[in-house]
């Protein structure tokens, strides 16, 4: 059994800040746990824009705080994401987040991330692997 809090992982290697400065992610469950998914708390900052494309992962996202515009970059469709709203990138959709206020999400990735990932120039996380410990 693993028990840890987001407070426990602040300012550790599990607390990742984007090179762009538009988000930070506390990665509480990673590939090294060997459970087949990773679990994160991600904050995106008001007034920023982050374009992403998880070509190598499926991501489920649950908003727990804030208000963010989500655009499906492939269709142009826009959604207002507020607390209690979930979106699932089950088709590897290219998408953009534009937070109106600082917004917090709980995210699940499959396959799990290692904790070292950041978006590349195309908005993609590389597919990194790591042995479970």
N, C-alpha and C positions, 0 to 999 in steps of 0.2 A: 504494500500500500504506500502510495506517495501522498503526502500532505504538504502543500506549500501555498503561500499567498503571493499576490502581486507585490505586496510590500517587501516580501523576502527577496524578490529578484530585482528590485530597483537598483540601478547602477551596477549590475553585474553583466556578464556576457550575454545574458538572456534579455537584456533591456537594450533594444536596438533603436537607433535614431537614424532616419533616412539622411543620406548625403544631401538631399534637396532641402531638408529642413521642414518639409510639409507634414511629416507624421513621425510618431514613435510607437514602438510595439514592445509590449512585455510578453515574452514567449514562455508561458508557464509549463507547457508540455511540448517536447521536441522529439525529433526522430530518435535520439539516444535513449528515450524511454521505451522504445520498441512496441508501441501500442497501435501503430498504423495510421495515426493522425497527429497533427499538432494543434495546439489551442493557444490563442493569443488574445490580449487586450490591446487594441490599437486605438490611438487618438490621432485624429486628423485636425489640423489647425484652421480656424476661421480665416477666410480670405485667401486661401491657397487653392491650388488646383493640382491634382495628381492623376495622371493617366497611367493605366495599368492594363496588362494583358497576361493572365496566368496561363500561358501556353502549356506549361508542364504540371499544373495543379488544378484541382477543383477546390473552390473556396465557398463556404457558407458564412454569411455575415449577419449578425444580429445587432441592431442599434440599441444601445442602452441609455444613451444621453446625446442630446444635440439635435441638429437639423442640417441635413446635407442633401444637395442635389446630386443624383446619380444619373449619368448619361450612358446609354448603350451606344458606344461610338460606331457600331456597325449599322444600327437602324436609326439613330438620332432620337430614339425614345428617351424621355426624361421621367424620373421618379423622385418624389420627395421622400427621403428616408428619415424617419423620426423614431423615438423610442418604441420598441415593440415590433418594429418592421424588420423583416429578414429578406435578404436577397441571396440567391444561389447562382454562382457562375458555373453552371453545369455544362455549358457549351463553350467554355474558354473564351467568353466574350471580351473584346476590348472595351474598356469602360473608363470613365473619368468621374472623380469625386470633386465636388465644389462645396465645402462646408460653409454654411452661413454663420455658424457659431462653432466653437470647438466641439467636436463630436467624438463619442467613445463607442467602440464596437467590440463585440466578442466574435472572434473569427476562428474557423476550423479549416485546416488544410489537409488534403489528401492528394498525393503522398505527403507525409509530414516534412516540415522544413527542419533544417539543422540549427537554425538560429543565426547563421552568418549571412543570410540572403538580404540583398537590397535590389531594388529594381534597376535593370540595365536601361540603355538608351531607348529600347522599345517598350519599357514598362514591364518586362518579364523578370521573374525570379529564375535564376538558373536552377537546374535540377541537380542539387548536391545530395550526396548520400553520406550516411554515417552509421557505424555499427551501434547497435543497442548495447547499453551497459547494464 
